[in-house]
Amino acid sequence: MAMVGLFWIGEDSVYVGAEPVGGASGVRLTEAGVETLGAGQGRFWAWDEVVRIGTDGVPVRSAARRMASMAFDAVLAAVAAGGGELPPAFLVELVTAEETVEVTAHVAVTGGIYQPSEYELSVALLERLAEGRAEVGDLLAWGRDHAAGGTPPREEREALLRKWAGV
């Protein structure tokens, strides 16, 4: 699997944030619609039911601040002996004509902090997906061809997000 912006992309799955493990919650995007996962979740909406997909609380910092934060976190992890904690969480807000559902997702990026450019492009892509102006199939096609190779460099990730978001 590979991380591109807020998306964790595999050969047959696209998640907003990290793929949920065990009972952890998350959001999977499919060609048919949006699915919430995890304990007490298990809901599905077809794309024509989705009005908006938003995020809240995504950790975003500039490259310099991200590096400083990662160094600090590495020191804390060494002191705490790695307590096996989940990565930082954020909210994914799914809006339909009938309801708004908030689901916790976990960051997929190394260090737990996204760069502003990737975050903004990811938000643009989520908006286009909800509006029907982008297709999850494009992300899945890329995943089938490239996800086994791991996460691409930042410049390639941003180029992919621009292409998928049409910006």
C-alpha positions, 0 to 999 in steps of 0.5 A, spaced: 500 500 500 502 507 498 500 513 502 498 519 497 496 525 501 490 523 506 489 517 502 492 510 503 491 506 496 492 499 495 491 494 489 483 494 491 482 499 496 482 506 498 482 509 505 481 516 508 487 516 512 490 509 514 487 502 513 483 501 520 486 495 523 482 490 528 476 494 531 479 501 529 474 506 525 476 508 518 473 510 511 473 506 505 472 509 498 470 504 493 467 505 486 460 504 488 460 509 494 463 510 501 463 505 507 465 507 514 469 501 518 470 499 525 466 497 531 459 500 531 460 503 524 459 498 518 455 503 514 455 505 506 452 510 502 452 510 494 456 516 491 449 519 489 447 520 496 454 523 498 453 531 498 460 532 502 466 529 505 470 533 509 476 533 515 477 536 521 483 536 526 488 533 520 495 535 523 498 539 518 505 543 518 510 546 514 516 541 512 521 545 517 516 544 523 514 537 521 521 535 521 522 538 528 516 535 531 518 528 528 525 529 532 521 531 538 516 525 537 522 520 536 525 522 543 519 521 546 518 514 543 525 512 545 523 515 552 516 511 553 519 505 550 514 505 544 507 504 548 504 501 541 499 507 541 495 508 534 497 514 530 494 521 531 487 521 529 482 526 525 475 526 523 472 525 517 465 528 516 460 524 511 454 529 509 448 526 505 441 529 504 439 526 511 445 526 516 452 528 517 456 522 520 463 523 523 468 517 523 475 517 526 480 516 522 488 515 523 493 518 519 497 514 514 503 519 513 510 517 517 511 522 523 503 523 523 503 530 520 501 532 513 504 538 509 499 543 507 500 542 500 498 535 500 492 536 505 489 542 501 490 537 494 487 531 498 481 536 500 480 538 493 480 531 491 475 529 496 470 535 494 471 533 487 469 525 489 463 528 493 461 532 487 461 526 482 467 530 478 472 525 480 472 517 480 475 513 485 477 508 480 483 513 478 486 512 485 484 504 484 488 504 477 494 507 480 494 502 486 494 496 482 500 499 478 504 502 483 502 501 490 506 495 491 512 499 490 510 503 496 509 511 497 512 515 492 516 521 493 512 528 495 513 531 488 510 525 485 504 524 490 502 532 489 502 531 482 498 525 482 493 529 487 493 535 482 491 530 476 486 526 480 483 533 483 483 536 476 487 542 479 
